């Protein structure tokens, strides 16, 4: 669980910085002296680039989450197996103890 939190604490500010930079670039384009057509084209390119980078970032996050979930499932299965083995050993020990003369 700590890994997901540290991933977000590192990734979230980076994403915020990136989005802030993109917004700043968009504002600069709007204030730059050029034709409306050029401005619209640059904004479109900027939006396409931002969409591509955000999609890539989302895929990386999804991959990390999927990996963490998979590792969590493996850990649960491993611990489940250990618990099952311990319970079976306990049952066997109880049965042996109960069978001894003078018990039970």
N, C-alpha and C positions, 0 to 999 in steps of 0.2 A: 504494500500500500504506500509505503514511503517513496518508492520509485516513481509512481504516478504523480505524487505531489511534487517531487523535485523536478520531474519532467515539465509539469505545468509551470512551476515557478521559474524555470529557465525559458521555456518556449513562449509563454504568454507575453512577457515583456518584449521579446524579439518580434513577435507578431504585431504587438501594439506599435512598436517602433517603426516596423515596415509600413503598416497602414497609415501611421502619422506622416511618414515620408511621402507616401503616395498622395495623401490629401494635400500636403504642402506643395507637391509638384503640380497637382491639378489647379490649385489656387494660383500658382505662379504662371501657369499656362493661360489662365483666364485673364490675368492682369497684363500679360505680355502684349506689346503692340504688334498684332498680326491680324490677318483676315479671319472672319468667322469660320470659313471653310477650313483653314489651316488649324485653327483652334479646335474645332470639332474633331478633325482627323487625329490631332495629337491626344485629345482626351480619349478618343476611341482606342488608340494604341495603348495609352496608359491604363485604361480599364481592362483591356484584353490581357495585358501583362500582369496586372494585379490579380485578375481572375485565375490565370494560369499558375501564378505563384501561390495563391491561397489554396487552390485545388491540390497542388503538390504538397503543401504543408498539411492539409487535411488528410491526405493519403498517408503521409508519414505518421501522423498522430494515430490514425486508425490502425496502421500496421503495428505500432508500439502497444496500443491497447489490446489488440488481438493476441500479440505475443505474450503480454502480461496475463491475459485471461487463460491462455493455453498453459503457461507455467503454473498458474494457480490451480488449474484442474489437475495437472500432473502431481502437484504437491498434495492436493486433497486425496487423490487416488493412492499415493504412497502412504500417507498417514492412515487412511482407511484400512489399507492392507496390514499395517503394523498393529492397529487396534484390533482388527479381526484375529490376527495371530495371537495377540496377548489374551483376548477373551477365550479363545480355544484352549490355550495353555492353562488358563485359570480353571476352565471347566474340567479339563483332564486332571489337574491337581486336586480339585475338589472331589471328583469321582474316586480317585485313588485313596484319598484320605478317608472318604466315607466307607470304602470297602475294608479298611483295616479293622481287625477284631477289636471289639470294645468301643467302637465309634458308632454313632448314628442310630 
